[in-house]
Amino acid sequence: MASEAIGRGFESLQARHFTDTESGPVRNYDLDFLKRFSLVIAFLVVVTLGLILLAHYLNGVIPAEVSPAAQQREQARIAPEGAVYAGATGAAAQAAASAAAQAAAASQVAYGGTMDGAVIFNNLCTGCHTSGAGGAPTLDPSHWSARIAQGTDVLYTHAIEGYTGPDGGVMPAKGGNPALTDDQVKATVDWMLSQI
C-alpha cells in the first residue's frame, strides 16, 4: 500500500517535471528554481516589512529619555578633550579657564595649610634650592646677597608669580604647586632667609 502511494507520487512528479519534446523528455529545472526562489524572496519581503513595522511600533511606545542626569552623562561622554582658543573671544575663554583652574587648585590647600616654612621647603623646594637645579639659588649666603638687597617684597612676588632671571634661572610660580597659598609661600621665603 505504501509502495503504491510512493510509486504514484513518483509518477506524478515525473509527469510534472518532464515535458515531451521531439527530442524526448526534458526536465524543466529553471521553472522549478524560479518558483522556489520567488517564494523565498516573498517570504523575506514579508519578514522585512514585519520588522520595520515592529521597529516603528516600538519607537512610538518607548518614551525618549529626558533625565537630566542622563543628558549630563551624554554631554560628558561626547565633550572634546581639549579646547582651541582663538582671537579675542578665545583669549577671554582661556583666561576664564585659567582662573577656574587656579580657583580649583586654591580650594585644595597644600600640605594641610601649614604655615611652617621648613615643612613646605622640605617637601617642595628642596629639590631645586638644595641642588641648584634650574639656576635656583642654594641656601648659600653668596647666592642671596643681591636678591636680599632687592627687598623681601620682590622675593615674595617672584616666588608667588614666578620669575625668570637674567642668568636664565627659573622660579616657577609658587614653586610649581598652585595649591600653595600666598601666605604659605611668604612663610617659606621667610624660613629660607632665616637659614642664610
Backbone torsions as a table, in degrees:
resi	resn	phi	psi	omega
1	MET	NA	-48.3	180.0
2	ALA	-67.5	-37.5	-179.3
3	SER	-68.1	-32.8	176.9
4	GLU	-67.3	-39.7	179.2
5	ALA	-64.9	-41.3	179.2
6	ILE	-65.5	-41.6	179.0
7	GLY	-61.9	-44.8	178.6
8	ARG	-65.0	-37.7	177.8
9	GLY	-63.2	-40.4	179.4
10	PHE	-65.8	-40.8	179.4
11	GLU	-65.2	-39.5	179.9
12	SER	-67.9	-34.5	176.4
13	LEU	-64.7	-42.8	179.1
14	GLN	-63.3	-38.3	-178.6
15	ALA	-67.3	-35.8	-178.6
16	ARG	-76.4	-38.3	-171.9
17	HIS	-95.1	-4.0	177.9
18	PHE	-118.9	138.9	173.5
19	THR	-121.7	148.3	179.8
20	ASP	-86.2	129.9	172.4
21	THR	-126.9	178.5	-179.6
22	GLU	-66.0	-29.3	-178.8
23	SER	-87.6	-5.7	178.2
24	GLY	124.7	-176.1	-178.7
25	PRO	-69.4	136.5	179.8
26	VAL	-128.1	133.7	-179.7
27	ARG	-83.9	136.4	-176.7
28	ASN	-99.8	78.5	-178.7
29	TYR	-68.5	-38.4	-175.2
30	ASP	-62.7	-43.7	-179.3
31	LEU	-64.7	-42.7	178.2
32	ASP	-62.4	-44.2	178.6
33	PHE	-61.9	-45.6	-178.7
34	LEU	-63.1	-37.3	177.8
35	LYS	-63.2	-47.8	-178.6
36	ARG	-68.1	-40.7	179.9
37	PHE	-63.6	-39.7	178.3
38	SER	-63.8	-39.3	177.7
39	LEU	-64.5	-41.8	179.3
40	VAL	-64.0	-45.7	179.4
41	ILE	-61.8	-43.5	178.7
42	ALA	-61.5	-42.6	178.1
43	PHE	-61.3	-45.4	-179.9
44	LEU	-64.3	-36.0	176.7
45	VAL	-64.1	-43.9	179.2
46	VAL	-62.7	-43.4	178.9
47	VAL	-62.9	-43.2	-180.0
48	THR	-62.8	-46.4	178.0
49	LEU	-61.3	-40.2	177.7
50	GLY	-61.4	-42.3	178.8
51	LEU	-66.8	-37.5	177.5
52	ILE	-64.1	-44.9	178.5
53	LEU	-63.9	-39.6	177.9
54	LEU	-63.4	-44.0	179.2
55	ALA	-63.5	-41.0	178.2
56	HIS	-62.9	-43.0	178.8
57	TYR	-63.0	-47.3	-179.4
58	LEU	-64.3	-34.7	178.3
59	ASN	-64.2	-34.4	178.7
60	GLY	-79.3	-28.5	-176.4
61	VAL	-81.9	-42.1	-176.4
62	ILE	-80.0	121.1	-177.7
63	PRO	-72.4	152.0	177.1
64	ALA	-69.6	143.5	-178.9
65	GLU	-79.7	119.2	-178.1
66	VAL	-119.3	17.2	-179.1
67	SER	-64.3	129.3	178.3
68	PRO	-60.5	-35.3	178.9
69	ALA	-65.4	-39.7	178.5
70	ALA	-67.4	-39.0	177.6
71	GLN	-64.7	-39.9	178.9
72	GLN	-65.3	-41.6	177.1
73	ARG	-62.0	-40.7	-179.9
74	GLU	-65.5	-43.3	179.6
75	GLN	-64.7	-38.2	178.0
76	ALA	-67.1	-35.3	-178.7
77	ARG	-69.9	-36.4	-176.2
78	ILE	-99.2	1.9	-179.7
79	ALA	-67.6	145.5	178.4
80	PRO	-68.3	154.6	-178.9
81	GLU	-72.8	-31.9	-178.1
82	GLY	-135.2	-173.1	179.4
83	ALA	-138.8	153.7	177.0
84	VAL	-112.7	127.2	179.5
85	TYR	-110.6	125.2	-178.7
86	ALA	-138.2	142.0	175.5
87	GLY	68.3	-166.9	-177.4
88	ALA	-65.9	-39.9	178.9
89	THR	-64.5	-41.3	178.5
90	GLY	-65.6	-37.8	178.4
91	ALA	-63.8	-40.1	177.9
92	ALA	-65.9	-41.0	178.6
93	ALA	-65.8	-38.1	178.5
94	GLN	-66.5	-41.3	178.0
95	ALA	-64.2	-40.6	178.3
96	ALA	-65.0	-40.6	178.3
97	ALA	-65.5	-40.0	178.2
98	SER	-65.2	-42.1	178.6
99	ALA	-64.2	-39.7	178.3
100	ALA	-64.8	-40.1	178.9
101	ALA	-65.6	-40.4	178.9
102	GLN	-67.0	-39.2	178.2
103	ALA	-64.6	-40.3	178.2
104	ALA	-65.6	-40.2	179.4
105	ALA	-68.3	-38.3	-179.0
106	ALA	-68.1	-25.2	-179.9
107	SER	-70.2	-16.2	177.4
108	GLN	-113.8	87.7	-175.3
109	VAL	-66.8	135.5	-176.4
110	ALA	-73.0	149.7	173.4
111	TYR	54.4	36.1	176.1
112	GLY	66.6	16.4	178.9
113	GLY	79.2	15.1	-178.5
114	THR	-61.0	145.9	176.5
115	MET	-107.7	12.3	178.4
116	ASP	-83.1	108.0	-178.0
117	GLY	-59.1	-32.7	-179.5
118	ALA	-65.2	-40.8	-179.9
119	VAL	-64.1	-46.8	-179.2
120	ILE	-65.1	-43.8	-179.9
121	PHE	-59.9	-46.6	-176.7
122	ASN	-69.3	-26.2	179.5
123	ASN	-90.4	-28.3	-172.4
124	LEU	-124.3	-48.4	-167.2
125	CYS	-86.1	-22.5	-172.7
126	THR	-62.6	-27.5	-179.1
127	GLY	-58.3	-41.9	-178.9
128	CYS	-95.6	-42.3	-173.2
129	HIS	-81.1	-3.1	171.9
130	THR	-98.3	-37.5	-177.3
131	SER	-96.1	-18.3	-176.9
132	GLY	83.1	15.9	-179.0
133	ALA	-61.3	141.4	178.4
134	GLY	67.7	18.3	-179.6
135	GLY	78.5	16.4	-179.7
136	ALA	-71.6	137.2	177.5
137	PRO	-71.3	133.3	175.0
138	THR	-79.8	178.8	-178.0
139	LEU	-79.1	24.0	175.6
140	ASP	-80.7	127.9	-177.6
141	PRO	-56.1	-29.8	-178.6
142	SER	-66.8	-24.4	178.6
143	HIS	-79.6	-15.1	-170.9
144	TRP	-110.6	-12.5	-173.3
145	SER	-58.1	-46.5	179.6
146	ALA	-69.1	-33.5	-179.1
147	ARG	-71.6	-42.0	180.0
148	ILE	-65.1	-33.2	-179.8
149	ALA	-63.5	-24.8	178.8
150	GLN	-74.4	-18.7	179.5
151	GLY	103.0	153.8	-177.2
152	THR	-69.2	-28.6	178.8
153	ASP	-63.2	-38.4	177.3
154	VAL	-66.6	-41.6	178.6
155	LEU	-62.9	-41.9	177.5
156	TYR	-60.8	-46.8	-178.4
157	THR	-60.9	-45.3	179.7
158	HIS	-64.2	-37.9	-179.0
159	ALA	-72.1	-35.2	-177.8
160	ILE	-79.9	-47.1	-173.6
161	GLU	-92.7	-15.2	-176.0
162	GLY	93.7	157.6	-175.3
163	TYR	-161.3	142.0	171.4
164	THR	-118.7	115.1	-175.7
165	GLY	-77.3	166.8	179.8
166	PRO	-65.6	-22.4	179.0
167	ASP	-87.5	3.5	179.2
168	GLY	92.1	-1.6	177.4
169	GLY	-68.4	140.8	-176.2
170	VAL	-120.2	129.3	172.1
171	MET	-114.9	108.4	178.4
172	PRO	-69.1	151.8	178.9
173	ALA	-56.7	129.5	-180.0
174	LYS	52.1	35.0	177.0
175	GLY	65.4	15.3	-179.4
176	GLY	90.6	4.8	179.1
177	ASN	-121.2	94.2	-177.1
178	PRO	-66.8	-8.6	179.1
179	ALA	-78.4	-11.1	175.8
180	LEU	-70.6	140.9	173.9
181	THR	-83.0	162.7	177.6
182	ASP	-59.9	-38.7	179.9
183	ASP	-65.6	-36.6	176.7
184	GLN	-65.2	-39.7	178.2
185	VAL	-64.7	-43.9	179.6
186	LYS	-62.6	-40.5	178.8
187	ALA	-64.1	-35.8	178.8
188	THR	-70.3	-41.3	176.8
189	VAL	-62.2	-44.1	178.1
190	ASP	-60.2	-41.6	179.2
191	TRP	-64.1	-42.3	179.3
192	MET	-62.2	-42.1	179.8
193	LEU	-65.7	-31.5	178.7
194	SER	-72.6	-18.4	179.9
195	GLN	-88.5	-7.7	-177.1
196	ILE	-87.9	NA	NA
